[in-house]
Amino acid sequence: MCGIVGILGTHEVAPSLVEALRRLEYRGYDSAGIATVNDGRLDRRRAVGKLVNLSDLLVHEPLAGKSGIGHTRWATHGAPTVVNAHPHRAGPVAVVHNGIIENFRELRAELTAAGQSCESETDTETVAMLTRAYLEDGLSPREAAAKVLSRLEGAFALCFLFDGEEDLLIAARRGSPLAIGHGEGEVYVGSDAIALAPMTNRITYLDEGDWAVLTRSTVEIRDAAGEQVSRPMKTVQIDTSRIEKGGHRHFMAKEIAEQPVVLADAIAHYLQDSGITLPEPGLDFTQIDRITMVACGTAFYACHVAKYWFEQIARLPVEADIASEFRYREPPIPARSMALFVSQSGETADTLAALRYTEGKADRIVSVVNVLESSIARGSDLPLPILAGAEIGVASTKAFTCQLTVLFLLAIKAGLDRGTLTEAEAEAHLATLRNLPGLMNHALQTAPEIERVAKELAEARDILFLGRGAMYPLAMEGALKLKEISYIHAEGYASGELKHGPIALVDKTVPVVVLAPSDALFDKTVSNMQEVMARGGKVLLVTDAEGAHAAREGTWRTLVMPGVPPILAPILYALPAQLLAYHTAIAKGTDVDQPRNLAKSVTVE
């Protein structure tokens, strides 16, 4: 959720802190703040709302110093106010935090009883208060931070800055990601490498439970047991053009438009001359009798689509589960099971917790991620990159279609391994997949028509999405996209379920979006569509030319997609669902890239 950054620099750090926070703002934008040490004196600036408000404040109230920390907040404990904004300070220490301190109430009660007073509603302030108490007991900053870390319960990434210490940062991670960047006479801390990209490409990722004492010339890392350890320094390649809008109005628009290119990259990565090629140690689906797929949000809907593929193509039973519920059900994991986790960031707290539940239970743990250095990737037997590139818009677009692409390739491999798919059948599917980026380019040409439709959709208070088969999870994804960025109430249903309750909502004010390529279930979907129209409902039919010819009569609007074999329709039809949401949000005037109450990477439960 929140984004944190720290810099021990050779120049004034405030501009660099703000620029790094700009790259992290997708993690939260309820408030932002920085703290620096200048001439031995600790000071800070904080502002409510988006980062631009902090930038404006710094124009009028500049903050000098070559050492500093910064934070962009997604509110958990306490409303978005200046007093609740990070960095939190208690006397000689300032702290920034991503995560949740679960025992902060007990700690706060202890500190209050000892005479300390708090000014905020946050759990983070307790960390600063406890550090101050240990400093006042005579401990050094390093000793105080170590003792504080031993008392905290929950998930967190932390960075400490101390009054009088211009060459010291202390950073720690437990449950939330944290990276150290190495420069020339400088050192950096960030929630992810994207934040540090303009400053360095040399990155050390802290392992779970690690904490680090940083100076400009030294990096000392200790594990959860307090033992000094060495973590590898890696050179990461981050295409900085991928984290700029590139002439587009919004990141989301850019990322929608990038999908043909990134899908082609993903396909080329996995499809070699020898066929589907996976990284070592690979996968042998003859050793697997069952797959458990776990994810959150959009990634869960990708799993839901893949369930159809694996069961139909490979005859392999699949259970798809919401990560936030999975481990609390305590589901049994039978022998010869594969656990598969899907996450764009690879840091989603609920998904990571589910992965840890399956450790020692599942025969293989596989992840489909966009960040190969993420916690979920490193906790997997086989991490599979989706190669979508940096996705900044909060509403997932290109990551979703890249996830689907990788999952489809896995389903084809499973079918080949298990003998449910012949080589000729597999090659036919793969040939279609290779053509998909071109079809997506064609689908993107419908954007002007979708924009016109969206202007009318923007007037609705409620919208239903319908789909059958693998288009059912697409209906749920379309509804989610619309909800996320336009704030219109929307729900996705299996078309056949319409008459079991949702049809009661249908009237002339409730548009119904029907995702219906001309497949084996098309006629049944059209029957459900007719039930809507018979009750005065406005139907937006999204189909292909054949489907439009057969069923557009009586619809409110019809959007025609290029023809695609039904098995790959969920990937192609993601585009009109995304564009509908995007243009509806534009028509309503909402913040497309940073919708209210949301963050890109959900690193708290």
Secondary structure, 3 states (H helix, E strand, C coil): CCEEEEEECCCCCHHHHHHHHHHHHHHCCCEEEEEEEECCEEEEEEEECCHHHHHHHHHHCCCCCCEEEEEEECCCCCCCCCCCCCCEEECCEEEEEEEEECCHHHHHHHHHHCCCCCCCCCCHHHHHHHHHHHHHCCCCHHHHHHHHHHHCCEEEEEEEEECCCCCCEEEEEEECCCEEEECCCCEEEECCHHHHCCCCCEEEECCCCCEEEECCCCEEEECCCCCEECCCEEECCCCHHHHCCCCCCCHHHHHHHCHHHHHHHHHHHHEECCEECCCCCCCCHHHCCEEEEEECHHHHHHHHHHHHHHHHHCCCCEEEEEHHHHHHHCCCCCCCEEEEEEECCCCCHHHHHHHHHHCCCCCEEEEEECCCCCHHHHCCCEEEECCCCCCCCCCCCHHHHHHHHHHHHHHHHHHHHHCCCCHHHHHHHHHHHHHHHHHHHHHHCCHHHHHHHHHHHCCCCEEEEEECCCHHHHHHHHHHHHHHHHCCEEEEEEHHHHHHCHHHHCCCCCEEEEECCCCCCHHHHHHHHHHHHCCCCEEEEEEEHHHHHHHCCCCCEEEEECCCCHHHHHHHCHHHHHHHHHHHHHHHCCCCCCCCCCCCCCCCC
